[in-house]
Amino acid sequence: MQRFPLAEDIYWIGAIDWDMRNFHGFETPRGATYNSYLIIDEKTAVIDTVREGFGPEMLRRLSGCCSVAEVDYLVVNHVEMDHSGSVPWFMEQLAPVTLVTSKRGRDALVEHYGEGVVDGWDIEVVGTGGELALGRYTLTFLEVPMVHWPDSMFTYVKEPKVLLPNDGFGQHLASAKRFADELDMNVVMEEALRYYANILMPLGNQIQKTLHKVMELGLEIDVIGPSHGVIWRRPEDIARIIEAYSAWSSFQALPKVALIYDTMWHSTEKMTKAIADGIAQEGLDCRVLNISETPRADLASAVQECAAVLIGSSTQHNQMLAPVGGFLTYLKGLRPKDRIMGAYGSYGWSGGAVKQLVAAFEELKLEVAGSLEVKYVPTEEDLAACEELGREVARKVKEKLGA
Ligand code: FEO
């Protein structure tokens, strides 16, 4: 089995989930990987495991690098099941082995597997700044609550300057290649954005704090080995993903407008096209995404990427269309900040969708740049008003971003 070294005696030993197309509710068109790492030293450590069912694949990779009996430590950075699902199985395969995790990690293991099981494991609890000397290499731990769950922790291998940040800096991207520089970087960054938008968007403040903490500690980083997707090793790629996280977590955006809509009899679609025309008249680009035709994960990427987001919906039974309502529920969970919002749509007699959208934006404390309702089918005057809404939103974006 091919070995994938990140540094001397440090190997990727994860598993590739080629078929994964929906990761707890969002689409993953390029599959996924669950990354584990092996550090061979006087004491040998495995960092994280894989989703349940992928343990044998990981074990084969591990066995291709060293004897299973040589493993002394299993570090659990995060207890979500895509990483910890195989922990009970590996505790049997690697026994005797010491499980190393944070206090919150231990608590989460108990909550997942039960006190009776976890009590039978030899566990060493570590906290921020805690170290584990392996021989030539020393592991340093950094608790990073809510990147992605309360128990999340980074492991840093000092001497080769390898950061293993678990859910941080990942992508859902199955590939036979292990390093970002071996793939089309546009694809890697597209997947990094999709991953960030759908998993980490609501956690921007915690990501910012973590980035500051890493800077304060002065960690030098030659390799970032996330727990999903490809590994970052070229200095320019490491700088690029850290800069991207800095921008995404502070809700910086491109001077673009996302028009996210659904339509019943094409009237809201006509409004969308007229608004897009108005945006173009002001020299800005936009993304037009029909909710019923677009994976929800891509809608989230557009919200992360674009400075303004306009949502359009016809009214049905006095409500917004059900696919729009579903997306709005998802959007509320993502808690976007600092976006210019707008709502529009057609109705037959009483309306309702546009008011509901505006109320939802206000609840999210987002600036509402405008709203527009049209009865039945938009007239030429209505389409002219839609164009003006597009121009107005584009002007606000340019003013805000100095574009
Ligand atoms: Fe990749 Fe929060 O698990």
Boltz pocket constraint, residues with backbone or C-beta under 6 A from the ligand:
constraints:
  - pocket:
      binder: B
      contacts: [[A, 78], [A, 80], [A, 81], [A, 82], [A, 83], [A, 148], [A, 149], [A, 167], [A, 227], [A, 228]]
      max_distance: 6.0
